[in-house]
Structures are given as structure tokens and as C-alpha cells.
Amino acid sequence: MSKSTYPLKLPNSIKSAAAELAREEGVSLNQFIAAAVAEKVGVLRTTAEFLRERAGKARPKDLLRHVRAAPKVPPMVGDEPN
């Protein structure tokens, strides 16, 4: 596995929280941050793939036809805009 460095600037509060969690996990702050970034990358890629598969051949313009055909009724109780 090749590695590269990246100078990371974090707010002090986030760095402190991450360092505390890393200590609790028994890993270095660097390992903790690398794992957190890897986890986020995996989640975003998985989500993007899932949404692409769910969308199939659907296009935004196709949705407009359904939105326009929806009944014009007031929101149900509890669904009103704020």
C-alpha cells in the first residue's frame, strides 16, 4: 500500500475529541483519522452506487410528470411547513 502525506488543519475542539477517541481505541491519532476518512469514503461510494442502481434509467425531467399529476391537497396534520 502506498502512502502519501497531507497537512491537515482541524479546529482544536475536533482534534482534541479525535485524539481522545483514538486513545480510547488504542490507536494513534493518524490511524484514527485515516480510518475515519476511509469509512466516510466507503459510505459515500456505497450510497452513490445504491442511488444509481435505484434510479435506473430515471431522469429528473421524468419526475416532473408525476409531481404535476399529484393531487393538490393541503399537508396532513404534522406535515405542515415550518
Secondary structure, DSSP 8 states (H G I E B T S, - for coil): -----------HHHHHHHHHHHHHHTS-HHHHHHHHHHHHHHHHHHHHHHHHHHHTT--HHHHHHHHHHS------TT----
